[in-house]
Amino acid sequence: MMAKKTEERNMRSLNLDEMSAQEIVSLMQEEDREIHFGISPATPHIAKAVEEIVKRWQEGGRVFVIGAGTSGRIGMLDAVELGPTFSVESDRWTAIVAGGNEAMWQPLEENEDDEAVIQAELKSRNLNEKDTIIGIAASGSTPFVVSGLLYGKKQGALTIAISNNEQTKVSAISDIGIEAVAGPEVIRGSTRLKAGTTQKMIINMISTAVMVRLGKVYGNEMVDMKLINQKLVQRAAGIIQTVADIPEEEAFTLLKKSQFQLKEALFMALTDASQEEAVRFLQETDGHIKKAVTLFFGKNTK
């Protein structure tokens, strides 16, 4: 196993404690450029992870994102946004943080060694071969994450590792190892900095690309939102108005007609179809609006 880049001294910040505020901020901004160079070689692995998750998701599979400390919090930060953004049920894309949800607010890093706890947690969720575990660990060797990935492997689940070093333990034991090396931190070993930002970007890529591939986006518009407040209803009407090029009043009418189901309302706006047809064609295409519209016009032009 190679030396950990995340633990090396950053030679550019040796005099950090003597720098002015402007110099510190400028140095950190320059260092953050390394994040993109670190992620670029990993993009084929990230894309493979997306495609493999989609396959299992379509069979009813779930995703569990596990991590300790900063890595665990980053997994949670992404997971909780998927409900309002893409109408994903909380039990289908779940973040598990070492130390439990309390670790989101309290520094409970001592729990990163809880190997038995994560296995018990995954066992209680009836982990199976349709599921996916994404383990996030800057070092690539966090016991909590290693243990969870090994348990997932034993149950036949897809295992994906995200780390910030080369040739890491989590990569070695996973089906897909994503290693994004952004180099030493400005403060030695403080992986809440570049490593944390890198992890956030990667988990964003994975979850977003999965949702796009599942048909929860039309063009670049969110079309599977939960319309749980007036702001989101207004946004949904704006999407229909823009995409279908219709007046705002008509967009609201279609939303009400569809019981505020955005996909159905947009399908009706694009096709002049009935709500019943919207439901049927969307079901036939697994919720992909573009595919549903194509199918509708294909059947109605023969």
VOTORLUM-892119 format. One record per residue (C-alpha): residue in one letter; x, y, z; chain. Coordinates in steps of 0.25 Angstrom, whole numbers, always signed. Layout:
# VOTORLUM-892119
r resn=a, u=X, v=Y, w=Z, chain=A
...
# end
This chain:
# VOTORLUM-892119
r resn=m, u=+0, v=+0, w=+0, chain=A
r resn=m, u=+5, v=+14, w=-4, chain=A
r resn=a, u=+8, v=+25, w=+5, chain=A
r resn=k, u=-4, v=+34, w=+8, chain=A
r resn=k, u=-4, v=+47, w=+1, chain=A
r resn=t, u=-15, v=+52, w=+10, chain=A
r resn=e, u=-5, v=+51, w=+22, chain=A
r resn=e, u=+7, v=+57, w=+15, chain=A
r resn=r, u=+13, v=+71, w=+18, chain=A
r resn=n, u=+9, v=+82, w=+8, chain=A
r resn=m, u=+22, v=+89, w=+5, chain=A
r resn=r, u=+14, v=+101, w=+0, chain=A
r resn=s, u=+8, v=+104, w=+13, chain=A
r resn=l, u=+20, v=+102, w=+23, chain=A
r resn=n, u=+19, v=+116, w=+27, chain=A
r resn=l, u=+4, v=+116, w=+28, chain=A
r resn=d, u=+4, v=+122, w=+42, chain=A
r resn=e, u=+12, v=+134, w=+37, chain=A
r resn=m, u=+2, v=+138, w=+25, chain=A
r resn=s, u=-8, v=+149, w=+25, chain=A
r resn=a, u=-22, v=+146, w=+23, chain=A
r resn=q, u=-22, v=+149, w=+8, chain=A
r resn=e, u=-9, v=+140, w=+6, chain=A
r resn=i, u=-16, v=+128, w=+13, chain=A
r resn=v, u=-29, v=+130, w=+5, chain=A
r resn=s, u=-21, v=+131, w=-8, chain=A
r resn=l, u=-13, v=+119, w=-5, chain=A
r resn=m, u=-25, v=+110, w=-1, chain=A
r resn=q, u=-32, v=+115, w=-14, chain=A
r resn=e, u=-19, v=+111, w=-22, chain=A
r resn=e, u=-19, v=+97, w=-15, chain=A
r resn=d, u=-33, v=+95, w=-18, chain=A
r resn=r, u=-30, v=+94, w=-33, chain=A
r resn=e, u=-23, v=+81, w=-30, chain=A
r resn=i, u=-37, v=+75, w=-27, chain=A
r resn=h, u=-41, v=+75, w=-42, chain=A
r resn=f, u=-28, v=+69, w=-46, chain=A
r resn=g, u=-30, v=+58, w=-36, chain=A
r resn=i, u=-44, v=+55, w=-40, chain=A
r resn=s, u=-42, v=+55, w=-55, chain=A
r resn=p, u=-35, v=+41, w=-56, chain=A
r resn=a, u=-46, v=+35, w=-47, chain=A
r resn=t, u=-57, v=+39, w=-56, chain=A
r resn=p, u=-58, v=+25, w=-64, chain=A
r resn=h, u=-60, v=+18, w=-50, chain=A
r resn=i, u=-70, v=+29, w=-46, chain=A
r resn=a, u=-78, v=+26, w=-59, chain=A
r resn=k, u=-77, v=+11, w=-57, chain=A
r resn=a, u=-82, v=+13, w=-43, chain=A
r resn=v, u=-94, v=+21, w=-48, chain=A
r resn=e, u=-98, v=+10, w=-58, chain=A
r resn=e, u=-97, v=-1, w=-48, chain=A
r resn=i, u=-105, v=+6, w=-38, chain=A
r resn=v, u=-116, v=+9, w=-48, chain=A
r resn=k, u=-117, v=-6, w=-52, chain=A
r resn=r, u=-119, v=-10, w=-38, chain=A
r resn=w, u=-129, v=+2, w=-35, chain=A
r resn=q, u=-138, v=-3, w=-46, chain=A
r resn=e, u=-139, v=-16, w=-39, chain=A
r resn=g, u=-143, v=-10, w=-26, chain=A
r resn=g, u=-129, v=-8, w=-20, chain=A
r resn=r, u=-125, v=+2, w=-10, chain=A
r resn=v, u=-112, v=+10, w=-8, chain=A
r resn=f, u=-105, v=+12, w=+6, chain=A
r resn=v, u=-94, v=+22, w=+7, chain=A
r resn=i, u=-85, v=+19, w=+19, chain=A
r resn=g, u=-74, v=+28, w=+25, chain=A
r resn=a, u=-68, v=+33, w=+38, chain=A
r resn=g, u=-66, v=+48, w=+42, chain=A
r resn=t, u=-66, v=+57, w=+30, chain=A
r resn=s, u=-67, v=+46, w=+20, chain=A
r resn=g, u=-80, v=+41, w=+27, chain=A
r resn=r, u=-86, v=+55, w=+28, chain=A
r resn=i, u=-83, v=+58, w=+13, chain=A
r resn=g, u=-91, v=+45, w=+10, chain=A
r resn=m, u=-102, v=+50, w=+18, chain=A
r resn=l, u=-102, v=+64, w=+12, chain=A
r resn=d, u=-104, v=+58, w=-2, chain=A
r resn=a, u=-114, v=+47, w=+2, chain=A
r resn=v, u=-124, v=+56, w=+10, chain=A
r resn=e, u=-125, v=+65, w=-3, chain=A
r resn=l, u=-130, v=+54, w=-12, chain=A
r resn=g, u=-144, v=+54, w=-6, chain=A
r resn=p, u=-149, v=+68, w=-9, chain=A
r resn=t, u=-140, v=+68, w=-22, chain=A
r resn=f, u=-144, v=+55, w=-28, chain=A
r resn=s, u=-155, v=+49, w=-20, chain=A
r resn=v, u=-146, v=+38, w=-15, chain=A
r resn=e, u=-151, v=+30, w=-3, chain=A
r resn=s, u=-142, v=+32, w=+9, chain=A
r resn=d, u=-141, v=+17, w=+11, chain=A
r resn=r, u=-135, v=+15, w=-3, chain=A
r resn=w, u=-123, v=+24, w=-3, chain=A
r resn=t, u=-119, v=+25, w=+12, chain=A
r resn=a, u=-106, v=+30, w=+18, chain=A
r resn=i, u=-101, v=+23, w=+31, chain=A
r resn=v, u=-91, v=+31, w=+39, chain=A
r resn=a, u=-81, v=+25, w=+49, chain=A
r resn=g, u=-87, v=+29, w=+63, chain=A
r resn=g, u=-101, v=+30, w=+57, chain=A
r resn=n, u=-109, v=+43, w=+53, chain=A
r resn=e, u=-103, v=+50, w=+66, chain=A
r resn=a, u=-90, v=+50, w=+59, chain=A
r resn=m, u=-95, v=+60, w=+49, chain=A
r resn=w, u=-95, v=+70, w=+60, chain=A
r resn=q, u=-84, v=+65, w=+69, chain=A
r resn=p, u=-70, v=+61, w=+67, chain=A
r resn=l, u=-71, v=+46, w=+69, chain=A
r resn=e, u=-59, v=+41, w=+61, chain=A
r resn=e, u=-56, v=+31, w=+72, chain=A
r resn=n, u=-67, v=+23, w=+65, chain=A
r resn=e, u=-59, v=+21, w=+52, chain=A
r resn=d, u=-54, v=+8, w=+58, chain=A
r resn=d, u=-68, v=+2, w=+60, chain=A
r resn=e, u=-66, v=-10, w=+51, chain=A
r resn=a, u=-77, v=-18, w=+57, chain=A
r resn=v, u=-87, v=-7, w=+58, chain=A
r resn=i, u=-88, v=-4, w=+43, chain=A
r resn=q, u=-89, v=-19, w=+40, chain=A
r resn=a, u=-101, v=-20, w=+50, chain=A
r resn=e, u=-107, v=-7, w=+44, chain=A
r resn=l, u=-106, v=-13, w=+30, chain=A
r resn=k, u=-111, v=-26, w=+34, chain=A
r resn=s, u=-124, v=-20, w=+41, chain=A
r resn=r, u=-127, v=-14, w=+27, chain=A
r resn=n, u=-127, v=-27, w=+21, chain=A
r resn=l, u=-116, v=-24, w=+11, chain=A
r resn=n, u=-116, v=-32, w=-2, chain=A
r resn=e, u=-110, v=-34, w=-16, chain=A
r resn=k, u=-119, v=-23, w=-22, chain=A
r resn=d, u=-113, v=-13, w=-12, chain=A
r resn=t, u=-101, v=-4, w=-13, chain=A
r resn=i, u=-91, v=+1, w=-3, chain=A
r resn=i, u=-83, v=+13, w=-5, chain=A
r resn=g, u=-72, v=+15, w=+5, chain=A
r resn=i, u=-66, v=+28, w=+7, chain=A
r resn=a, u=-52, v=+29, w=+14, chain=A
r resn=a, u=-41, v=+40, w=+11, chain=A
r resn=s, u=-30, v=+31, w=+16, chain=A
r resn=g, u=-36, v=+18, w=+9, chain=A
r resn=s, u=-34, v=+10, w=+22, chain=A
r resn=t, u=-45, v=+14, w=+32, chain=A
r resn=p, u=-49, v=+2, w=+39, chain=A
r resn=f, u=-64, v=+6, w=+39, chain=A
r resn=v, u=-64, v=+7, w=+24, chain=A
r resn=v, u=-55, v=-5, w=+22, chain=A
r resn=s, u=-64, v=-14, w=+30, chain=A
r resn=g, u=-77, v=-9, w=+24, chain=A
r resn=l, u=-71, v=-12, w=+10, chain=A
r resn=l, u=-67, v=-26, w=+14, chain=A
r resn=y, u=-80, v=-29, w=+19, chain=A
r resn=g, u=-87, v=-24, w=+6, chain=A
r resn=k, u=-78, v=-32, w=-2, chain=A
r resn=k, u=-82, v=-44, w=+6, chain=A
r resn=q, u=-96, v=-42, w=+4, chain=A
r resn=g, u=-94, v=-40, w=-11, chain=A
r resn=a, u=-97, v=-25, w=-11, chain=A
r resn=l, u=-90, v=-16, w=-21, chain=A
r resn=t, u=-78, v=-9, w=-14, chain=A
r resn=i, u=-72, v=+5, w=-17, chain=A
r resn=a, u=-61, v=+12, w=-10, chain=A
r resn=i, u=-58, v=+27, w=-11, chain=A
r resn=s, u=-44, v=+30, w=-5, chain=A
r resn=n, u=-33, v=+41, w=-7, chain=A
r resn=n, u=-21, v=+33, w=-7, chain=A
r resn=e, u=-15, v=+23, w=-17, chain=A
r resn=q, u=-16, v=+7, w=-16, chain=A
r resn=t, u=-25, v=+8, w=-4, chain=A
r resn=k, u=-30, v=-3, w=+4, chain=A
r resn=v, u=-45, v=+1, w=+1, chain=A
r resn=s, u=-42, v=+0, w=-13, chain=A
r resn=a, u=-36, v=-13, w=-12, chain=A
r resn=i, u=-48, v=-20, w=-6, chain=A
r resn=s, u=-58, v=-12, w=-14, chain=A
r resn=d, u=-64, v=-15, w=-28, chain=A
r resn=i, u=-62, v=-1, w=-32, chain=A
r resn=g, u=-51, v=+7, w=-26, chain=A
r resn=i, u=-51, v=+22, w=-28, chain=A
r resn=e, u=-38, v=+29, w=-24, chain=A
r resn=a, u=-37, v=+44, w=-26, chain=A
r resn=v, u=-24, v=+49, w=-21, chain=A
r resn=a, u=-23, v=+64, w=-18, chain=A
r resn=g, u=-10, v=+64, w=-11, chain=A
r resn=p, u=-6, v=+68, w=+3, chain=A
r resn=e, u=-16, v=+78, w=+11, chain=A
r resn=v, u=-12, v=+92, w=+14, chain=A
r resn=i, u=-13, v=+88, w=+28, chain=A
r resn=r, u=-6, v=+74, w=+29, chain=A
r resn=g, u=-16, v=+63, w=+30, chain=A
r resn=s, u=-29, v=+72, w=+31, chain=A
r resn=t, u=-37, v=+64, w=+21, chain=A
r resn=r, u=-49, v=+73, w=+23, chain=A
r resn=l, u=-42, v=+82, w=+13, chain=A
r resn=k, u=-38, v=+77, w=-1, chain=A
r resn=a, u=-42, v=+63, w=+1, chain=A
r resn=g, u=-55, v=+66, w=+7, chain=A
r resn=t, u=-58, v=+75, w=-5, chain=A
r resn=t, u=-54, v=+64, w=-15, chain=A
r resn=q, u=-63, v=+54, w=-8, chain=A
r resn=k, u=-75, v=+64, w=-9, chain=A
r resn=m, u=-73, v=+66, w=-23, chain=A
r resn=i, u=-72, v=+51, w=-26, chain=A
r resn=i, u=-84, v=+47, w=-18, chain=A
r resn=n, u=-92, v=+58, w=-25, chain=A
r resn=m, u=-87, v=+53, w=-38, chain=A
r resn=i, u=-92, v=+39, w=-35, chain=A
r resn=s, u=-105, v=+42, w=-29, chain=A
r resn=t, u=-109, v=+53, w=-40, chain=A
r resn=a, u=-105, v=+44, w=-51, chain=A
r resn=v, u=-112, v=+32, w=-46, chain=A
r resn=m, u=-125, v=+41, w=-45, chain=A
r resn=v, u=-123, v=+46, w=-59, chain=A
r resn=r, u=-122, v=+32, w=-64, chain=A
r resn=l, u=-134, v=+28, w=-57, chain=A
r resn=g, u=-142, v=+39, w=-64, chain=A
r resn=k, u=-144, v=+49, w=-53, chain=A
r resn=v, u=-139, v=+60, w=-61, chain=A
r resn=y, u=-144, v=+65, w=-75, chain=A
r resn=g, u=-133, v=+73, w=-82, chain=A
r resn=n, u=-127, v=+79, w=-70, chain=A
r resn=e, u=-140, v=+82, w=-62, chain=A
r resn=m, u=-144, v=+75, w=-49, chain=A
r resn=v, u=-157, v=+68, w=-53, chain=A
r resn=d, u=-158, v=+58, w=-41, chain=A
r resn=m, u=-159, v=+68, w=-30, chain=A
r resn=k, u=-168, v=+67, w=-18, chain=A
r resn=l, u=-177, v=+79, w=-19, chain=A
r resn=i, u=-177, v=+81, w=-4, chain=A
r resn=n, u=-178, v=+96, w=-3, chain=A
r resn=q, u=-182, v=+108, w=-11, chain=A
r resn=k, u=-168, v=+111, w=-16, chain=A
r resn=l, u=-167, v=+97, w=-22, chain=A
r resn=v, u=-180, v=+98, w=-29, chain=A
r resn=q, u=-176, v=+112, w=-35, chain=A
r resn=r, u=-163, v=+105, w=-40, chain=A
r resn=a, u=-171, v=+94, w=-46, chain=A
r resn=a, u=-180, v=+103, w=-53, chain=A
r resn=g, u=-168, v=+111, w=-58, chain=A
r resn=i, u=-162, v=+98, w=-64, chain=A
r resn=i, u=-175, v=+94, w=-71, chain=A
r resn=q, u=-176, v=+108, w=-76, chain=A
r resn=t, u=-162, v=+109, w=-81, chain=A
r resn=v, u=-161, v=+95, w=-87, chain=A
r resn=a, u=-175, v=+94, w=-94, chain=A
r resn=d, u=-175, v=+109, w=-97, chain=A
r resn=i, u=-189, v=+111, w=-91, chain=A
r resn=p, u=-194, v=+123, w=-83, chain=A
r resn=e, u=-192, v=+122, w=-68, chain=A
r resn=e, u=-207, v=+121, w=-65, chain=A
r resn=e, u=-208, v=+109, w=-74, chain=A
r resn=a, u=-196, v=+102, w=-67, chain=A
r resn=f, u=-203, v=+104, w=-53, chain=A
r resn=t, u=-216, v=+98, w=-59, chain=A
r resn=l, u=-209, v=+86, w=-64, chain=A
r resn=l, u=-202, v=+84, w=-50, chain=A
r resn=k, u=-216, v=+85, w=-43, chain=A
r resn=k, u=-222, v=+75, w=-54, chain=A
r resn=s, u=-211, v=+65, w=-51, chain=A
r resn=q, u=-212, v=+66, w=-36, chain=A
r resn=f, u=-198, v=+74, w=-36, chain=A
r resn=q, u=-191, v=+62, w=-42, chain=A
r resn=l, u=-181, v=+70, w=-50, chain=A
r resn=k, u=-177, v=+59, w=-60, chain=A
r resn=e, u=-191, v=+56, w=-64, chain=A
r resn=a, u=-194, v=+71, w=-65, chain=A
r resn=l, u=-182, v=+73, w=-74, chain=A
r resn=f, u=-185, v=+61, w=-83, chain=A
r resn=m, u=-199, v=+67, w=-85, chain=A
r resn=a, u=-193, v=+81, w=-88, chain=A
r resn=l, u=-184, v=+74, w=-99, chain=A
r resn=t, u=-194, v=+65, w=-105, chain=A
r resn=d, u=-208, v=+71, w=-102, chain=A
r resn=a, u=-211, v=+57, w=-97, chain=A
r resn=s, u=-221, v=+53, w=-86, chain=A
r resn=q, u=-216, v=+51, w=-71, chain=A
r resn=e, u=-220, v=+36, w=-73, chain=A
r resn=e, u=-211, v=+35, w=-85, chain=A
r resn=a, u=-200, v=+43, w=-78, chain=A
r resn=v, u=-200, v=+32, w=-67, chain=A
r resn=r, u=-200, v=+21, w=-77, chain=A
r resn=f, u=-189, v=+25, w=-85, chain=A
r resn=l, u=-180, v=+29, w=-74, chain=A
r resn=q, u=-183, v=+16, w=-68, chain=A
r resn=e, u=-179, v=+9, w=-81, chain=A
r resn=t, u=-165, v=+17, w=-81, chain=A
r resn=d, u=-162, v=+15, w=-66, chain=A
r resn=g, u=-164, v=+30, w=-64, chain=A
r resn=h, u=-155, v=+36, w=-75, chain=A
r resn=i, u=-163, v=+48, w=-81, chain=A
r resn=k, u=-155, v=+49, w=-94, chain=A
r resn=k, u=-157, v=+34, w=-97, chain=A
r resn=a, u=-172, v=+35, w=-93, chain=A
r resn=v, u=-174, v=+47, w=-102, chain=A
r resn=t, u=-166, v=+40, w=-114, chain=A
r resn=l, u=-175, v=+27, w=-112, chain=A
r resn=f, u=-188, v=+35, w=-111, chain=A
r resn=f, u=-185, v=+42, w=-124, chain=A
r resn=g, u=-180, v=+29, w=-131, chain=A
r resn=k, u=-193, v=+22, w=-127, chain=A
r resn=n, u=-202, v=+34, w=-132, chain=A
r resn=t, u=-195, v=+36, w=-145, chain=A
r resn=k, u=-197, v=+22, w=-150, chain=A
# end
